Amino acid sequence: ISDYSFYNNLCETNYLSINTIYLFEIQNKYVVLMFKYMIYRYGYYEAALRFACLMKNFLHQSVLTANAAEISKHDQMIKTLVDKTEQLFFLEDQFYD
Protein backbone atom coordinates (compact mmCIF):
# COMPACT_ATOMS: atom_id res chain seq x y z
CA ILE A 1 0.00 0.00 0.00
CA SER A 2 2.80 2.45 0.81
CA ASP A 3 4.39 1.93 -2.62
CA TYR A 4 1.05 2.69 -4.25
CA SER A 5 0.51 5.88 -2.27
CA PHE A 6 4.09 6.98 -2.97
CA TYR A 7 3.50 6.36 -6.68
CA ASN A 8 0.19 8.26 -6.53
CA ASN A 9 1.82 11.23 -4.79
CA LEU A 10 4.67 11.19 -7.30
CA CYS A 11 2.26 11.08 -10.25
CA GLU A 12 0.16 13.86 -8.76
CA THR A 13 3.27 16.00 -8.19
CA ASN A 14 4.47 15.37 -11.75
CA TYR A 15 0.99 16.12 -13.11
CA LEU A 16 0.83 19.42 -11.22
CA SER A 17 4.35 20.29 -12.28
CA ILE A 18 3.60 19.58 -15.94
CA ASN A 19 0.35 21.55 -15.79
CA THR A 20 2.14 24.47 -14.15
CA ILE A 21 4.83 24.48 -16.83
CA TYR A 22 2.21 24.20 -19.58
CA LEU A 23 0.18 27.03 -18.06
CA PHE A 24 3.32 29.17 -17.79
CA GLU A 25 4.13 28.57 -21.48
CA ILE A 26 0.60 29.52 -22.56
CA GLN A 27 0.72 32.60 -20.37
CA ASN A 28 4.02 33.68 -21.93
CA LYS A 29 2.65 33.24 -25.45
CA TYR A 30 -0.41 35.31 -24.58
CA VAL A 31 1.72 38.09 -23.06
CA VAL A 32 3.99 38.21 -26.12
CA LEU A 33 0.98 38.34 -28.44
CA MET A 34 -0.63 41.09 -26.38
CA PHE A 35 2.57 43.16 -26.28
CA LYS A 36 3.07 42.80 -30.04
CA TYR A 37 -0.49 43.99 -30.60
CA MET A 38 0.10 46.94 -28.29
CA ILE A 39 3.26 47.85 -30.22
CA TYR A 40 1.26 47.70 -33.46
CA ARG A 41 -1.52 49.80 -31.96
CA TYR A 42 0.40 52.39 -29.89
CA GLY A 43 4.06 52.25 -30.92
CA TYR A 44 6.88 50.81 -28.82
CA TYR A 45 7.22 53.58 -26.21
CA GLU A 46 3.49 53.95 -25.51
CA ALA A 47 3.04 50.15 -25.56
CA ALA A 48 5.79 49.73 -22.97
CA LEU A 49 4.19 52.33 -20.70
CA ARG A 50 0.71 50.83 -21.04
CA PHE A 51 2.01 47.29 -20.58
CA ALA A 52 3.94 48.26 -17.44
CA CYS A 53 0.82 49.93 -16.04
CA LEU A 54 -1.24 46.85 -16.86
CA MET A 55 1.26 44.54 -15.10
CA LYS A 56 1.32 46.88 -12.08
CA ASN A 57 -2.47 46.69 -11.88
CA PHE A 58 -2.44 42.87 -12.12
CA LEU A 59 0.14 42.63 -9.34
CA HIS A 60 -1.78 45.09 -7.20
CA GLN A 61 -4.94 43.05 -7.71
CA SER A 62 -3.08 39.89 -6.62
CA VAL A 63 -1.93 41.59 -3.42
CA LEU A 64 -5.46 42.81 -2.69
CA THR A 65 -6.86 39.33 -3.29
CA ALA A 66 -4.35 37.85 -0.84
CA ASN A 67 -5.23 40.53 1.71
CA ALA A 68 -8.93 39.80 1.25
CA ALA A 69 -8.31 36.16 2.15
CA GLU A 70 -6.52 37.24 5.33
CA ILE A 71 -9.36 39.62 6.23
CA SER A 72 -11.86 36.81 5.71
CA LYS A 73 -9.89 34.56 8.09
CA HIS A 74 -9.74 37.37 10.65
CA ASP A 75 -13.48 37.98 10.38
CA GLN A 76 -14.15 34.28 10.91
CA MET A 77 -11.91 34.22 13.99
CA ILE A 78 -13.69 37.27 15.44
CA LYS A 79 -17.09 35.71 14.75
CA THR A 80 -16.02 32.52 16.52
CA LEU A 81 -14.75 34.52 19.49
CA VAL A 82 -18.00 36.49 19.74
CA ASP A 83 -20.09 33.31 19.49
CA LYS A 84 -18.08 31.59 22.23
CA THR A 85 -18.33 34.67 24.46
CA GLU A 86 -22.10 34.84 23.96
CA GLN A 87 -22.39 31.16 24.85
CA LEU A 88 -20.34 31.71 27.98
CA PHE A 89 -22.52 34.64 29.09
CA PHE A 90 -25.65 32.63 28.38
CA LEU A 91 -24.37 29.73 30.49
CA GLU A 92 -23.39 32.08 33.32
CA ASP A 93 -26.84 33.69 33.25
CA GLN A 94 -28.47 30.27 33.51
CA PHE A 95 -26.16 29.27 36.36
CA TYR A 96 -26.98 32.35 38.45
CA ASP A 97 -30.75 32.26 37.81
C-alpha positions in Angstrom: 0.0 0.0 0.0 2.8 2.4 0.8 4.4 1.9 -2.6 1.1 2.7 -4.3 0.5 5.9 -2.3 4.1 7.0 -3.0 3.5 6.4 -6.7 0.2 8.3 -6.5 1.8 11.2 -4.8 4.7 11.2 -7.3 2.3 11.1 -10.2 0.2 13.9 -8.8 3.3 16.0 -8.2 4.5 15.4 -11.7 1.0 16.1 -13.1 0.8 19.4 -11.2 4.4 20.3 -12.3 3.6 19.6 -15.9 0.4 21.6 -15.8 2.1 24.5 -14.2 4.8 24.5 -16.8 2.2 24.2 -19.6 0.2 27.0 -18.1 3.3 29.2 -17.8 4.1 28.6 -21.5 0.6 29.5 -22.6 0.7 32.6 -20.4 4.0 33.7 -21.9 2.7 33.2 -25.5 -0.4 35.3 -24.6 1.7 38.1 -23.1 4.0 38.2 -26.1 1.0 38.3 -28.4 -0.6 41.1 -26.4 2.6 43.2 -26.3 3.1 42.8 -30.0 -0.5 44.0 -30.6 0.1 46.9 -28.3 3.3 47.9 -30.2 1.3 47.7 -33.5 -1.5 49.8 -32.0 0.4 52.4 -29.9 4.1 52.2 -30.9 6.9 50.8 -28.8 7.2 53.6 -26.2 3.5 53.9 -25.5 3.0 50.2 -25.6 5.8 49.7 -23.0 4.2 52.3 -20.7 0.7 50.8 -21.0 2.0 47.3 -20.6 3.9 48.3 -17.4 0.8 49.9 -16.0 -1.2 46.8 -16.9 1.3 44.5 -15.1 1.3 46.9 -12.1 -2.5 46.7 -11.9 -2.4 42.9 -12.1 0.1 42.6 -9.3 -1.8 45.1 -7.2 -4.9 43.0 -7.7 -3.1 39.9 -6.6 -1.9 41.6 -3.4 -5.5 42.8 -2.7 -6.9 39.3 -3.3 -4.3 37.8 -0.8 -5.2 40.5 1.7 -8.9 39.8 1.2 -8.3 36.2 2.2 -6.5 37.2 5.3 -9.4 39.6 6.2 -11.9 36.8 5.7 -9.9 34.6 8.1 -9.7 37.4 10.6 -13.5 38.0 10.4 -14.2 34.3 10.9 -11.9 34.2 14.0 -13.7 37.3 15.4 -17.1 35.7 14.7 -16.0 32.5 16.5 -14.7 34.5 19.5 -18.0 36.5 19.7 -20.1 33.3 19.5 -18.1 31.6 22.2 -18.3 34.7 24.5 -22.1 34.8 24.0 -22.4 31.2 24.8 -20.3 31.7 28.0 -22.5 34.6 29.1 -25.7 32.6 28.4 -24.4 29.7 30.5 -23.4 32.1 33.3 -26.8 33.7 33.3 -28.5 30.3 33.5 -26.2 29.3 36.4 -27.0 32.4 38.5 -30.7 32.3 37.8 
